[in-house]
Amino acid sequence: MAITDWAVEDRPREKLLVKGAAALTDAELLAIFLRTGIKGKTAVDLARDLLAESGGLSPLLSADEKSFCQGKGLGQAKFVQMQAVVEMSRRYLEEKIHRGDAMSNVSDVKKYLQSRLQQYPFEVFACLFLDNKHRVIEYEELFRDTIDAASVHPREVIRRVLHHNAAAIVLAHNHPSGVAEPSQSDNLITQKLKDALQLIDVRVLDHFIIGDDIVSFAERGLL
């Protein structure tokens, strides 16, 4: 059945206009971006195939050009458009958390950190530096590869805190496996940085672990 034969309320674009974007599935949202199908498939069918092949929306959006285009019938133009959409989304979230008290809307902070860290195939340790009103001063990625208590150096974190004249800090790192549960090493890193930063009157407000889900140390009472 062609997409034009569907009931109006089942067509992705019409469904979005009537019910809002949140009512659409990942495949339907992707179909609106793709606009047309190929090889006898509707845009929704193609979107479902792409999501199944990639393992979901996040791996598809973070794929490099070769992985995105190869064997999918998608050209470089679609890859460029997709990357532009992803970057606009990230910048939108960045603007939101720079306005006012970042920690008053933890959901936006989580989304922003997820947009920055989830795509990496290796571990990255990052910090959000905040002023005394918890407004974001800067986001920086400080350590990469294997993140453990030995590789995260408090002196480097303190150096960057002093550089930004930050009054508080949010820690974050990703688990490429997708499992966001804190390890013993994660707990040690958090405590070590918390103790070191207390000496200069800087608070660690949270430590987020980014995987398929997001774990907050503050929400779990681990701070």
C-alpha positions, 0 to 999 in steps of 0.5 A, spaced: 500 500 500 502 506 498 503 512 503 498 516 499 493 510 500 493 511 508 488 514 512 490 521 513 491 521 521 496 515 519 501 519 515 507 521 519 506 529 516 499 529 518 500 525 524 505 530 526 501 536 525 495 533 528 498 530 534 505 533 535 512 530 534 512 527 540 506 522 538 510 519 532 515 513 532 522 513 531 521 511 524 515 516 522 520 521 524 525 519 520 520 518 514 519 525 514 526 527 514 527 522 508 521 524 505 521 519 499 522 511 499 526 507 494 526 500 491 518 500 492 518 501 499 515 507 502 519 512 506 516 509 513 518 502 511 525 505 509 526 508 515 524 502 519 529 498 515 535 503 517 533 503 524 533 495 524 540 495 520 543 501 525 540 498 531 536 504 533 536 512 532 542 513 536 547 509 532 544 511 526 545 519 527 552 518 530 554 514 524 560 516 520 558 518 512 561 511 510 556 507 515 550 512 514 550 511 506 553 504 504 548 499 502 542 503 504 541 507 498 542 514 501 547 519 498 552 524 501 546 529 501 542 526 506 548 524 511 550 532 510 542 534 512 542 529 518 549 531 521 546 538 520 539 536 524 543 533 529 548 539 530 542 544 531 539 539 536 545 539 540 546 547 539 538 548 541 540 544 548 546 548 549 542 554 549 537 552 553 542 550 559 546 556 558 540 560 560 538 561 568 540 555 573 542 549 569 540 545 575 533 547 575 532 543 569 536 537 570 532 533 564 535 538 559 542 537 562 541 530 561 539 531 554 545 535 552 550 531 555 547 525 552 548 529 545 555 530 546 557 523 549 553 518 547 556 517 540 563 516 542 566 508 541 571 510 547 570 513 554 570 520 555 570 524 561 567 531 561 565 537 566 560 542 566 563 548 569 558 553 573 558 559 576 555 561 583 548 561 580 549 554 577 549 558 570 553 554 565 560 557 563 563 552 559 563 544 557 569 541 556 572 534 555 578 532 559 580 525 559 579 520 554 580 512 553 580 508 559 576 512 564 578 510 571 580 513 578 588 513 576 587 516 569 582 522 572 587 527 575 584 532 580 589 537 579 587 537 571 580 538 573 582 543 579 586 547 574 580 548 569 575 550 575 580 555 576 581 557 569 573 558 569 573 561 576 567 556 577 563 555 583 560 548 582 561 543 577 557 537 574 561 531 572 559 526 566 562 520 562 560 515 557 559 508 558 560 505 550 557 498 552 551 502 553 550 500 561 550 506 565 550 503 572 556 506 576 562 501 577 567 501 583 572 506 579 566 511 578 565 511 585 572 512 587 573 518 581 567 521 584 569 521 591 576 523 589 574 529 585 569 531 590 574 531 596 579 535 592 574 540 590 572 541 597 578 544 598 577 550 594 570 551 596 567 548 589 561 543 589 560 537 585 553 537 584 552 531 580 556 526 576 552 523 570 553 516 567 551 516 559 549 509 556 543 507 553 540 510 559 543 516 564 544 515 571 545 521 576 549 520 582 545 525 585 538 522 584 541 515 587 544 519 593 551 517 591 553 524 593 
